[in-house]
Every structure is written in C-alpha cells, then in structure tokens.
Amino acid sequence: MNHREGALRVARTLRAAGHQAYFAGGCVRDALLGREPQDYDVATSAQPGEVQALFPATEAVGAAFGVILVLLEGEAHEVATFRADGPYLDGRHPESVRFCGPAEDARRRDFTVNGMFQDPESGEILDFVGGKADLEAGVLRAIGEPARRFEEDRLRVLRCVRFASQLGFRIEAATWSAVESFAGETGGLARERVSAELTKILRSPRPRLGLELLDAAGLLKELLPELTPLKGCPQPPEFHPEGDVWEHTLRVVQAVADAGEPSKRLAWAALLHDIAKPQTFLKTDRIRFHGHEVEGEKAARAILEKLKLGREVSEGAAVLVADHLRLDPIRQMRTATLKRLLRRDDIEDLLALHRADCLGSHGNLELYRFALERRAEFQAAAVEQGLRPQALLKGKDLLALGFSPGPRFKTILEAVEDEQLEGRLETKEAALAFVLERYPPEAPAPENGRS
C-alpha cells in the first residue's frame, strides 16, 4: 500500500462516519503540477478525539492543534482538524486554536499554492485563496497579508525561498518585500529548522536561484555569514574564467543539482568546498590558495556543527571538502593508491563533486573520465586484480610466522595488500614469501638479559 492509498483509506473512513475529509496542502499542489507527492496529508472536520475513536492505532502528536497521526500498516498519516489560529506569541505556535471549516483553515496557511484542498475520490479542487491561478502563473504568494504570515512563523521566510528554488516560481512583490523585512528576524530560529530548509534548497533543482534569493533578501548574511567573504574573492583566470569564488560556488552547487538530486553530504560539500579560499588567498606569480582544502575542512565542520546537521552529514561533507582536490594527481597515482581511492564508500559523491568543480570553472573533465575508465577496468578484472580482492593474509598467518601482535601487523598487511593491488602478488604462498623477505620476524629477547 503506497502513501496515497493509505491516506485515501483514512479519508474514506472519516467520510463514512459523517465527517468532511480532503487531501490538503503540498500533495494537492504537486498533483496539480503533475508530480507524484511524497506524502498525503488529510484535513477533516472531525475533531482529534473523533479521529482517534475511528482508528485502532493513532498518536496524538499535536492534539492541542488538532493534529493526529493515524497508523496504518506501519505507515503514519497526518490528519488535521480544520482550524483557525489565535495570536502567535513565540513566532511559531499559536496561543490558541478553534476548530472551523475548510475556508477559514485555508486562510491560516502560508502560501496560496499550499492552501488548496482536493476531494480524494472525485479529484475536485477546493480553492478559497486563489492557489490554482497562482500555480498556473508560476507565482509564489503569501495568503492574506504577507507580514502577518511571517510574524506567525518566521521560518516561512526561508520556506518562501525554498519553494521558489524547488518550483522555479516567481515570488510576488508584496511577499518578497515581507521576506526582505523579516530577514533580520530569523536569527532566533532553531538551528535544526534552519538547516532543514537550507538543505532542501541545496538539494532542489535550482540551488543557485535559492542562494541568490537568500543573498538578495539579506538572509545569507544572517544564517550563513561565512559565505560572505566568497563574494569578490578573485581567482586565477587561467583556471577560473568564471570569476570570483562566489560565482564559482554558485556554478558548482547548480552543476551538482543538474546531475540529479544530491545526497545531503554532497549538497553541503558543494556549497562549502572552497569556503577557506578567502583566508588562504595569496598572490605571488599568480593567485594561489595553499591548503584551502585543509582549512576548508575545519571551517566546514564548524559551520555544519553550528547548524546541527548531525554527525553523518557533517562528517561526510567535511571529508569531501578536505578531499575535493584528491583526483587532481590521479594520473600519477600508484595502482594500489588509485584502487583504494576508487573503492571509497563516498566515491560517487567525490566524483560528482570533482565533476561539478570542473564544470563550474575550466570545464575540463579529462581527469573525471580517466577515473571512470580506470574504475571500469578494475571492476571488469578478475577478483584477484579488482578493487576489493580477498585478503591473501590475515593476522593469524603472521602469528604462525612468528610475529608478535602489535602495530607492525597493520603495516605488514597493508604492504601485502599494496602488492596485491599492484598485481605483483596473487597467491598466499607468494605473500608469505614476500613478508619473510621484507619483514623478517623480530628475534626473541634473550633470557635473563644474557646473549
């Protein structure tokens, strides 16, 4: 059962009990755009207690605000009672709510394209806010008075930019003016909420547009001030004909997105891969940025930790920033070194970042193609000569040769694997002979200090 089928079951159950029930919000917008919605939310006239009484498994995640999760076959479906909100005192939650009908409920939502309802069975659209016309015109417009919508939840300022980058819509003038007015009031937003919206912008089809809108509104300097020094930071024109580091960064994030929706770590690595260029700028015979990848890793970690993106994303993105030049000497690498590089767990993201880095500057993809060709060769080779051959020796084999456990084990086993990856060792017997020749076991210590 997919999510739509489950939501349809929920709506039918509510309707059978005499309540109104419609699909609501983003799923209606996406369906009208011809896109498959990821989630289907249900809006209903049934109050929270009535919803819970109709289903055996529910969670009251926001009963005070009329929100219940209905659990069907392991899937959660959000069911919200039509409501009108009272005053917002904390810039996020209403002080009170009262239950109402669909027309009032629509008017408390954020943007017109998100304020429509759809009959789950007939497909009829209920549009009390002009959402369908704005959808057809490609316009993003706040419902009612924009300033009031943003006062209610300042995250809507970021969401406005995010929807523009996801949908490619033009932001209506009054709505944009309110975005600019409220940009300076976003500093108090929870970091997790901010990072979630920024991540969606970076993973959208138009991250360049999103970043340019953030910059134009004044949101960039509020939320990611570390990016400001990239603007106007020059680069050597022989390698970067596109211009300064900011322009290069915009091109890289867009090149990553153009190749398909990136992982979270890749999206952030694309944004931050040159974050340390301003601080490492040096002009001698030409402009250079010595060690910007090393300093960039430190800066990326600090930014990502500040945004509370989580260990997996922060660590993964920081490693990509540190290694974004790793493919530059690929033609000179020993075979063993190259194989280890091409079998990394994050190699797809590293290759994608290198490709975008090239497309965002000189446009030369020779090293990228070379990496793909060599990887294909290695993958097509026999197991013994491939990227991940079975180890010829293990620790127990070294013990049998008379070696004592310790740090030397790792050195010896890595040397054996090097020779194996280079194609110079293919059997266990040959590996044992190599070890005895290169690393003879240490002689036992003399008894009682006598030789």
Order of alpha helices (4+ residues) and beta strands (2+ residues): alpha-beta-alpha-beta-alpha-beta-beta-beta-beta-beta-alpha-beta-beta-alpha-beta-alpha-alpha-beta-alpha-alpha-alpha-alpha-alpha-alpha-alpha-beta-beta-alpha-alpha-alpha-alpha-alpha-alpha-alpha-alpha
